[in-house]
Amino acid sequence: MAPLVRSSIWILAATLSAGVVSCGPPSQKGAQAGEEVSCPSGPRKARDCTSEVQYSGSKTEGSLSVASLGGGSAKHEEVALRRVDEETERFIATQNQLCRDYNSCALGVDDYNREAKEIRDRVSRIPALKEALKNAKSDAERTKIIDELYRGTVPDDKRTEEVTFRLGMEAKLPDSVGGGYVDVRPQMPLPTNARVAFTVNVSPQAFVYIFQKAPNGSLTTLFPDERIGTQNPLAGGQAARIPSGKMSFRLNEKDLGVENVYIAVSRKPLERLEQALARVSSGKVEKIGDDTMLQSFSALPQPAAGAAPQGCTRALELDAPAPPGGGCRKSRGLELDDGGGSPHTPGGGAPPTFAVRTEPGDDLIVKVFCFQHLSEQDYQAKLNQGTKPETKTRGGVILE
């Protein structure tokens, strides 16, 4: 039986007094460390169960606490560190009960060795990571260490808010600039009349929200939109094209300049954001500054490759307006390395422009994706000055 299955029974027993009555033969109760125990499978040496989990040559008795190393400005960091402590205590309690079961002959040697090794492997990494966390020199380094602690200690089924999100953006260029399809990267130029579609992949099931701010501040809700077929929540592990089928979003001629595409992802519906985007779709809200919820997104920086500038606060709070004076905020989510040059997203569509996972203990991803909107004439002039972006051919016609 795996440790995680057994633990629900063992933890209660481990929290009782040291005089817990074992299930072993009467002659094995209270066996001292090193004492020979007679079991049906053969004799064995009793183990010291006061603290079986060891690291760096020392035994631990609940001294691995990392929650005291909190203090970052993000609430989810405190949540993550507290969960690491809770799971560490659970592992130690489970290991102590494993030892008692071993000494009472209730657990075979091979089973004990296998299950104890799994626990020791998890716990033995914590002291070095704890020390590294104390000495972290930047927010990025701190987040990376906490992520390793969190994912290495807290089981998958207890990271109930975690979600991974991948976004790809593909554009069909108009015939006036040579046609063909391109995978759109951050800050890449696109001409008027380009037709755009997104490929989105979430794991597990999640709610995704995408809206666009034009250079003049006007807003367009891209997703969810009942007209485009695909609806929230998106199924986990399946590539979804937005809009679905052969539809696409056309880049019209109304505004030129930097176009911002804002994305929010969560395992649960974001009701305030849904209401704000519904007001955009109905025409009640036209500019990003007209709605305090949406205005909070405008405080996000416009990174060239997903990196926020120095001096930003740690996270965007969707329940608060943008900071006074137009200060910037760090987008939420841990950028993942997809190995450089990822293949196309399973199911077809553009390869990921970026891959993001929620930060440890967080329940939200918030990102901004920017591209340059040029007139067809300016785009052609830019192509004449440099290298034309690599295009690809595909069958079918994209309709608006």
C-alpha positions as CSV (number, residue, x, y, z in Angstrom):
1,M,0.0,0.0,0.0
2,A,1.4,3.4,-1.0
3,P,2.4,5.9,1.8
4,L,-0.2,8.5,0.7
5,V,-3.0,5.9,1.0
6,R,-1.8,4.6,4.3
7,S,-1.1,8.0,5.8
8,S,-4.8,8.9,6.6
9,I,-4.8,6.0,9.1
10,W,-1.2,6.5,10.3
11,I,-1.3,10.3,11.0
12,L,-3.9,9.9,13.7
13,A,-1.9,7.1,15.3
14,A,1.3,9.1,15.1
15,T,-0.2,12.1,16.9
16,L,-1.2,10.0,20.0
17,S,1.2,9.4,22.8
18,A,4.3,7.3,22.4
19,G,2.4,4.4,24.1
20,V,0.3,3.7,21.0
21,V,-0.7,0.0,21.0
22,S,0.6,-1.7,17.9
23,C,-1.1,-4.5,15.9
24,G,1.9,-6.8,16.3
25,P,2.3,-9.9,18.5
26,P,2.3,-9.1,22.2
27,S,6.0,-10.1,22.4
28,Q,6.9,-7.3,19.9
29,K,5.2,-4.4,21.7
30,G,7.7,-1.8,23.0
31,A,10.7,-3.3,21.2
32,Q,13.8,-1.2,21.7
33,A,16.0,0.0,18.9
34,G,18.5,-2.7,18.0
35,E,16.6,-5.4,19.8
36,E,16.0,-8.6,17.7
37,V,12.3,-9.1,16.9
38,S,10.9,-12.4,15.8
39,C,8.5,-12.1,12.9
40,P,6.7,-14.8,10.9
41,S,9.0,-13.9,7.9
42,G,12.1,-14.1,10.0
43,P,14.0,-12.2,12.7
44,R,14.8,-8.5,12.2
45,K,16.4,-5.7,14.2
46,A,14.0,-3.2,15.7
47,R,14.5,0.4,14.4
48,D,14.6,3.6,16.4
49,C,11.2,5.2,15.7
50,T,11.7,8.5,17.6
51,S,12.7,10.0,14.3
52,E,13.5,7.9,11.3
53,V,13.7,10.6,8.7
54,Q,17.3,11.7,8.3
55,Y,19.1,14.4,6.3
56,S,22.7,15.6,6.3
57,G,23.6,13.0,8.9
58,S,21.1,14.3,11.4
59,K,17.7,13.3,12.4
60,T,14.7,15.6,12.1
61,E,12.0,16.1,14.7
62,G,9.8,18.7,13.0
63,S,12.7,21.2,12.6
64,L,12.2,21.6,8.9
65,S,9.8,24.5,9.0
66,V,9.9,26.9,6.0
67,A,6.8,28.9,6.7
68,S,8.9,31.3,8.9
69,L,10.7,32.2,5.7
70,G,7.6,33.9,4.3
71,G,7.2,37.6,4.1
72,G,6.9,38.1,0.4
73,S,4.2,40.5,-0.7
74,A,2.1,37.8,-2.4
75,K,-0.4,36.0,-0.2
76,H,0.0,32.8,-2.3
77,E,3.6,32.5,-1.3
78,E,2.5,32.3,2.4
79,V,0.0,29.6,1.4
80,A,2.6,27.6,-0.4
81,L,5.1,27.6,2.4
82,R,2.5,26.7,5.0
83,R,1.4,23.7,2.8
84,V,5.1,22.6,2.5
85,D,5.3,22.6,6.3
86,E,2.0,20.7,6.7
87,E,3.1,18.0,4.2
88,T,6.5,17.7,5.8
89,E,4.9,17.1,9.2
90,R,2.7,14.5,7.6
91,F,5.6,12.7,6.0
92,I,7.5,12.6,9.3
93,A,4.4,11.2,11.1
94,T,3.9,8.7,8.4
95,Q,7.5,7.6,8.5
96,N,7.3,7.1,12.3
97,Q,4.2,5.0,11.9
98,L,5.9,3.0,9.2
99,C,8.7,2.3,11.6
100,R,6.3,1.1,14.3
101,D,4.6,-1.2,11.8
102,Y,7.9,-2.6,10.9
103,N,8.9,-3.2,14.5
104,S,5.6,-4.9,15.2
105,C,5.9,-7.2,12.1
106,A,2.8,-5.6,10.5
107,L,4.9,-4.4,7.6
108,G,7.3,-6.5,5.5
109,V,11.0,-5.5,5.0
110,D,10.6,-4.8,1.2
111,D,7.4,-2.7,1.7
112,Y,9.1,-0.8,4.5
113,N,12.2,0.0,2.5
114,R,10.2,1.1,-0.5
115,E,7.8,3.4,1.3
116,A,10.4,4.8,3.7
117,K,12.7,5.6,0.8
118,E,10.0,7.6,-1.0
119,I,9.5,9.7,2.1
120,R,13.2,10.2,2.8
121,D,13.8,11.3,-0.8
122,R,11.2,14.0,-0.5
123,V,12.2,15.3,2.9
124,S,15.9,15.1,2.5
125,R,15.8,17.9,-0.2
126,I,14.1,20.4,2.1
127,P,17.1,21.6,4.3
128,A,19.2,22.7,1.3
129,L,16.2,24.4,-0.4
130,K,15.3,26.1,2.9
131,E,18.9,27.5,3.1
132,A,18.7,28.6,-0.5
133,L,15.4,30.4,0.2
134,K,17.0,32.3,3.0
135,N,19.8,33.5,0.7
136,A,17.7,34.2,-2.4
137,K,18.9,37.4,-4.1
138,S,15.8,38.3,-6.2
139,D,12.1,37.7,-6.4
140,A,12.6,35.5,-9.4
141,E,15.1,33.3,-7.6
142,R,12.9,33.1,-4.5
143,T,9.9,32.1,-6.6
144,K,11.9,29.3,-8.4
145,I,13.0,27.9,-5.0
146,I,9.5,28.0,-3.5
147,D,8.2,26.3,-6.7
148,E,10.7,23.5,-6.2
149,L,9.8,23.1,-2.6
150,Y,6.1,23.2,-3.3
151,R,6.0,20.8,-6.2
152,G,8.5,18.4,-4.5
153,T,6.6,18.2,-1.3
154,V,2.9,18.9,-1.8
155,P,1.1,16.0,-3.7
156,D,-0.7,16.7,-7.0
157,D,-4.1,16.2,-5.5
158,K,-3.5,18.9,-2.9
159,R,-2.4,21.5,-5.4
160,T,-6.0,22.0,-6.2
161,E,-5.7,25.6,-7.6
162,E,-2.7,24.8,-9.9
163,V,-3.2,25.2,-13.7
164,T,-0.9,25.2,-16.6
165,F,-1.7,27.4,-19.7
166,R,-0.2,27.5,-23.2
167,L,-1.0,30.1,-25.8
168,G,-0.2,30.1,-29.5
169,M,-1.1,32.9,-31.9
170,E,-1.3,32.3,-35.6
171,A,-1.9,34.9,-38.3
172,K,-2.8,34.6,-42.0
173,L,-1.2,37.6,-43.8
174,P,-3.2,39.4,-46.5
175,D,-2.3,38.8,-50.1
176,S,-1.1,42.4,-50.4
177,V,2.0,41.6,-48.3
178,G,2.6,38.1,-49.8
179,G,0.0,36.0,-47.9
180,G,0.9,32.8,-45.9
181,Y,0.6,32.0,-42.3
182,V,3.0,33.1,-39.5
183,D,3.3,32.2,-35.8
184,V,3.1,35.5,-33.9
185,R,5.7,36.2,-31.3
186,P,5.8,39.1,-28.7
187,Q,6.2,42.5,-30.3
188,M,6.0,41.1,-33.8
189,P,4.5,43.4,-36.4
190,L,1.2,42.4,-38.1
191,P,-0.5,44.3,-40.9
192,T,-4.1,45.5,-41.2
193,N,-6.4,42.7,-42.6
194,A,-4.3,39.9,-41.0
195,R,-6.6,37.2,-39.7
196,V,-5.7,35.8,-36.3
197,A,-6.6,32.8,-34.3
198,F,-5.3,31.5,-30.9
199,T,-4.5,27.9,-29.9
200,V,-5.1,27.4,-26.2
201,N,-4.2,24.5,-24.0
202,V,-5.0,24.2,-20.3
203,S,-4.2,21.5,-17.8
204,P,-6.5,20.6,-16.0
205,Q,-9.8,22.1,-17.0
206,A,-9.8,25.9,-16.5
207,F,-11.6,29.1,-17.3
208,V,-9.9,31.4,-19.8
209,Y,-10.5,35.1,-20.5
210,I,-9.0,37.0,-23.4
211,F,-9.6,40.6,-24.3
212,Q,-7.8,43.2,-26.5
213,K,-7.0,46.8,-26.0
214,A,-6.4,48.9,-29.1
215,P,-3.8,51.8,-29.2
216,N,-6.7,54.3,-28.5
217,G,-7.8,52.3,-25.4
218,S,-10.9,50.8,-26.9
219,L,-11.7,47.2,-25.9
220,T,-12.8,44.0,-27.6
221,T,-13.8,40.8,-25.8
222,L,-12.2,37.9,-27.7
223,F,-13.1,35.1,-25.3
224,P,-15.6,34.0,-24.1
225,D,-18.0,35.0,-26.8
226,E,-21.1,32.9,-27.5
227,R,-20.7,33.6,-31.3
228,I,-17.5,31.7,-31.7
229,G,-18.5,28.2,-30.6
230,T,-15.9,27.4,-27.9
231,Q,-17.0,28.1,-24.4
232,N,-15.7,28.1,-20.8
233,P,-14.5,26.1,-19.1
234,L,-12.0,24.6,-21.5
235,A,-11.3,20.9,-21.2
236,G,-7.9,20.0,-19.8
237,G,-5.2,18.5,-22.0
238,Q,-7.0,19.4,-25.3
239,A,-6.0,22.1,-27.7
240,A,-8.8,24.6,-28.3
241,R,-8.9,26.9,-31.3
242,I,-10.3,30.4,-30.5
243,P,-12.3,31.2,-32.5
244,S,-13.4,27.7,-33.4
245,G,-13.6,26.1,-36.9
246,K,-12.5,28.3,-39.8
247,M,-13.5,31.6,-38.2
248,S,-10.8,34.2,-37.3
249,F,-10.3,37.7,-35.8
250,R,-9.5,40.3,-38.4
251,L,-7.1,43.1,-37.6
252,N,-9.1,46.1,-38.9
253,E,-7.9,49.5,-40.0
254,K,-9.3,51.6,-37.1
255,D,-6.1,51.8,-35.0
256,L,-2.4,51.5,-35.5
257,G,0.3,51.0,-32.9
258,V,0.8,48.6,-30.0
259,E,-2.1,46.1,-29.5
260,N,-2.3,44.5,-26.1
261,V,-4.0,41.1,-25.6
262,Y,-4.7,40.4,-22.0
263,I,-5.2,36.9,-20.7
264,A,-6.5,35.6,-17.3
265,V,-6.7,31.9,-16.4
266,S,-8.1,30.2,-13.4
267,R,-9.5,26.8,-12.3
268,K,-12.7,28.6,-11.1
269,P,-14.8,31.3,-12.9
270,L,-13.7,34.9,-12.3
271,E,-17.1,36.4,-11.8
272,R,-16.1,40.1,-11.6
273,L,-14.0,39.8,-14.8
274,E,-16.8,38.0,-16.6
275,Q,-19.2,40.8,-15.6
276,A,-16.7,43.4,-16.8
277,L,-16.2,41.7,-20.2
278,A,-20.0,41.3,-20.6
279,R,-20.2,45.1,-20.3
280,V,-17.6,45.4,-23.0
281,S,-19.5,43.0,-25.3
282,S,-22.7,44.9,-24.8
283,G,-21.1,48.2,-25.5
284,K,-21.6,49.6,-22.0
285,V,-17.8,49.8,-21.6
286,E,-15.7,51.0,-24.5
287,K,-12.4,52.2,-23.0
288,I,-10.2,50.3,-20.5
289,G,-10.2,53.3,-18.2
290,D,-14.0,53.1,-17.9
291,D,-14.0,50.0,-15.7
292,T,-11.9,49.7,-12.5
293,M,-11.6,45.9,-12.9
294,L,-10.3,46.1,-16.5
295,Q,-8.1,49.2,-15.7
296,S,-6.1,47.0,-13.3
297,F,-4.8,45.1,-16.4
298,S,-3.5,48.3,-17.9
299,A,-0.9,48.5,-15.1
300,L,0.8,45.4,-16.5
301,P,4.1,46.1,-18.3
302,Q,4.6,45.4,-22.0
303,P,7.5,42.9,-21.9
304,A,9.4,42.0,-25.0
305,A,9.7,38.4,-23.9
306,G,7.5,38.1,-20.8
307,A,9.9,39.7,-18.4
308,A,8.5,42.5,-16.1
309,P,10.7,45.5,-15.5
310,Q,12.3,46.1,-12.1
311,G,10.4,47.9,-9.5
312,C,6.9,46.4,-10.1
313,T,4.9,45.0,-7.2
314,R,4.6,41.2,-7.1
315,A,1.1,40.6,-8.4
316,L,-1.9,41.9,-10.1
317,E,-4.9,41.9,-7.7
318,L,-8.1,41.5,-9.8
319,D,-10.2,42.8,-6.9
320,A,-8.4,46.1,-6.8
321,P,-8.1,49.0,-9.3
322,A,-4.8,49.9,-10.9
323,P,-2.3,51.6,-8.5
324,P,-2.5,55.4,-8.2
325,G,-0.3,57.3,-10.6
326,G,-0.2,54.5,-13.2
327,G,2.4,52.3,-11.5
328,C,3.1,48.9,-13.0
329,R,2.5,45.5,-11.6
330,K,4.1,42.1,-12.3
331,S,2.0,39.7,-14.3
332,R,1.0,36.5,-12.5
333,G,2.3,33.1,-13.4
334,L,5.5,31.2,-13.6
335,E,7.0,31.1,-17.1
336,L,7.9,27.6,-18.2
337,D,10.7,26.5,-20.4
338,D,9.2,24.3,-23.1
339,G,12.6,23.3,-24.3
340,G,13.1,26.0,-26.9
341,G,11.2,25.6,-30.1
342,S,8.3,23.6,-29.0
343,P,6.4,21.5,-31.5
344,H,2.9,22.5,-32.4
345,T,0.4,22.2,-29.7
346,P,-1.3,18.7,-29.6
347,G,-4.3,18.8,-31.8
348,G,-2.9,21.3,-34.3
349,G,-2.6,25.1,-34.4
350,A,0.3,27.4,-33.5
351,P,3.1,26.3,-31.3
352,P,3.0,28.0,-27.8
353,T,4.0,31.6,-27.8
354,F,4.4,31.1,-24.1
355,A,3.7,28.5,-21.5
356,V,2.8,29.5,-17.9
357,R,1.9,27.7,-14.7
358,T,0.4,29.3,-11.6
359,E,3.0,30.3,-9.0
360,P,3.1,28.1,-5.9
361,G,-0.1,28.5,-3.9
362,D,-1.6,30.9,-6.4
363,D,-4.9,30.3,-8.3
364,L,-4.5,32.8,-11.1
365,I,-2.5,33.4,-14.3
366,V,-2.5,37.0,-15.7
367,K,-0.5,37.8,-18.8
368,V,-0.3,40.5,-21.5
369,F,0.7,39.7,-25.0
370,C,1.7,42.6,-27.3
371,F,2.1,43.0,-31.1
372,Q,2.7,45.9,-33.4
373,H,-0.2,46.8,-35.7
374,L,1.0,48.4,-38.9
375,S,-0.8,49.5,-42.1
376,E,-0.3,47.1,-45.0
377,Q,1.9,49.7,-46.7
378,D,4.1,50.2,-43.6
379,Y,4.3,46.4,-43.1
380,Q,5.5,45.9,-46.7
381,A,8.0,48.7,-46.2
382,K,9.3,47.0,-43.1
383,L,9.6,43.7,-45.0
384,N,11.6,45.5,-47.7
385,Q,14.1,46.7,-45.0
386,G,14.7,43.4,-43.4
387,T,14.0,39.7,-43.4
388,K,10.5,38.5,-44.2
389,P,9.0,36.4,-41.3
390,E,9.0,32.7,-42.1
391,T,5.6,31.7,-43.4
392,K,3.9,28.4,-43.8
393,T,1.3,27.1,-46.1
394,R,-1.9,25.4,-45.1
395,G,-5.0,24.2,-46.9
396,G,-8.4,25.7,-46.3
397,V,-9.8,29.2,-46.2
398,I,-10.0,31.3,-43.0
399,L,-13.3,33.1,-42.7
400,E,-14.1,36.1,-40.5
